[in-house]
Amino acid sequence: MRRALYAGSFDPPTNGHLWVLEEGARLFDELVVVVGQNPQKKGSWSVEERVAILAQCVAHLPNVSVRHFDGRYLVRVAAQLGARYLLRGLRNASDFAYEQTIRNVNRDLEPSVESVFLITPRELAEVSSSTVRGMVGFEGWQDVVATKVPKPVLERLLRAR
């Protein structure tokens, strides 16, 4: 069985994340999405809220599950769960440079786990969680943000305003 992990803070999940999830579901027998809290970022939503929202976003993908992790190296979480692959999305050259370094460190920690990179389509290359958070609140933000996030995320953002 080809099992992969796809991790992030997903604060909030974007259409770029969803694209990687859908591609990962197609490529792997099982895809486990793990939500973590980046200690360098202050989250807008709790990890539990993000897990619940992502579960709604991937409900149409039967081979995808969502859970959270804390305080462990992701590559060790993957090995513990029997996942041989870490799935990562790349938007640009900066993402590649960062992910290449992380991949090398991960291989040192767990040589049995390989990183797999997907390059997002052009129309999603500028979408990030921080960009979406920065758009919320301006006049007409709902229409702009609706093109950047899955429906459950937009509904959540609208309820919060």
C-alpha positions in Angstrom: 0.0 0.0 0.0 1.3 3.4 -0.9 0.6 5.7 2.1 1.6 9.4 2.1 1.4 12.2 4.6 0.6 15.8 3.7 1.3 18.2 6.5 0.8 21.9 7.1 -0.7 24.5 9.4 -3.6 25.0 7.0 -4.6 28.3 8.6 -6.8 28.5 6.6 -6.9 25.7 4.0 -6.8 27.1 0.5 -7.7 25.9 -3.0 -3.9 25.3 -3.4 -4.0 22.9 -0.5 -7.1 21.2 -1.9 -5.5 20.8 -5.3 -2.5 19.0 -3.6 -4.9 16.9 -1.6 -6.9 15.8 -4.7 -3.7 15.0 -6.6 -2.3 13.1 -3.6 -5.6 11.1 -3.3 -5.2 10.1 -7.0 -1.5 9.2 -6.7 -1.5 7.3 -3.4 -3.6 4.5 -1.9 -4.0 6.4 1.3 -3.3 10.0 2.1 -3.1 11.2 5.7 -3.4 14.9 6.2 -1.7 16.1 9.4 -2.4 19.5 10.8 0.2 21.1 13.0 0.8 24.4 14.7 3.8 26.2 13.3 5.5 27.7 16.4 6.6 30.7 14.3 3.0 31.6 13.4 0.1 32.6 15.5 -2.9 30.6 14.3 -6.3 32.2 13.6 -8.1 28.9 14.3 -7.3 26.1 16.7 -5.7 22.9 15.4 -9.0 21.1 16.2 -11.0 23.6 14.2 -8.6 23.3 11.2 -8.9 19.5 11.4 -12.7 19.7 11.3 -12.7 22.2 8.4 -10.2 20.0 6.4 -12.3 16.9 7.0 -15.2 18.8 5.4 -13.0 19.8 2.5 -11.9 16.2 1.8 -15.2 14.4 2.5 -15.4 13.6 -1.3 -12.0 11.8 -1.1 -12.5 8.3 0.5 -8.8 7.5 0.8 -8.0 10.7 2.7 -8.1 11.2 6.5 -7.3 14.2 8.6 -5.6 14.3 12.0 -3.2 16.5 14.0 0.3 16.2 15.4 2.3 18.1 18.0 5.9 18.3 19.0 7.4 15.6 16.8 9.3 15.7 13.5 6.9 15.1 10.7 9.1 12.5 9.1 9.1 10.5 12.3 5.3 10.7 12.4 5.3 9.4 8.8 7.5 6.4 9.7 5.5 5.6 12.8 2.3 5.6 10.7 3.9 3.4 8.0 3.9 6.2 5.4 6.8 6.0 2.9 6.1 9.4 1.4 5.8 13.0 2.4 3.7 15.0 0.0 4.6 18.6 -0.5 3.2 21.3 -2.9 5.5 23.8 -4.6 4.3 27.2 -5.8 7.6 28.8 -6.8 11.4 28.6 -6.6 11.5 29.9 -3.0 9.3 27.0 -2.0 11.6 24.6 -3.8 14.7 25.9 -2.0 13.1 25.6 1.4 11.6 22.2 0.7 14.9 20.8 -0.6 16.6 21.7 2.6 13.8 20.1 4.7 13.9 17.0 2.4 17.6 16.5 3.1 17.2 16.8 6.8 14.2 14.4 6.7 16.3 11.8 4.8 19.0 12.0 7.5 16.4 11.4 10.2 14.3 8.7 8.4 15.9 7.4 5.1 12.9 5.1 4.4 10.6 8.2 3.9 10.8 9.9 0.6 9.5 13.4 -0.3 7.3 13.8 -3.3 6.8 17.3 -4.7 3.9 18.5 -6.8 4.1 21.8 -8.6 0.8 23.7 -8.3 -1.0 25.0 -11.4 -0.2 28.6 -12.4 -3.6 29.9 -11.2 -2.9 28.6 -7.7 0.7 29.7 -7.5 -0.1 33.0 -5.7 -2.5 31.5 -3.2 -1.3 31.1 0.4 -2.9 31.0 3.8 -1.3 34.3 4.8 -2.5 36.0 1.7 -6.0 34.9 2.3 -5.9 36.0 5.9 -4.6 39.4 4.7 -7.6 39.8 2.3 -10.3 39.3 4.9 -12.0 42.4 6.1 -11.6 44.8 3.2 -14.6 45.9 1.3 -15.7 43.1 -1.0 -13.4 40.6 0.5 -16.0 37.8 0.3 -15.9 37.7 -3.5 -12.1 37.8 -3.7 -11.5 35.2 -1.0 -14.3 32.9 -2.5 -11.9 32.3 -5.4 -9.0 31.3 -3.1 -10.5 28.9 -0.6 -12.8 25.8 -0.5 -16.5 26.4 0.3 -16.3 25.2 3.9 -13.5 27.6 4.6 -15.4 30.6 3.1 -18.5 29.6 5.1 -16.4 29.6 8.3 -14.8 33.0 7.5 -18.2 34.5 6.8 -19.6 33.2 10.2 -16.6 34.7 12.0 -17.2 38.2 10.6 
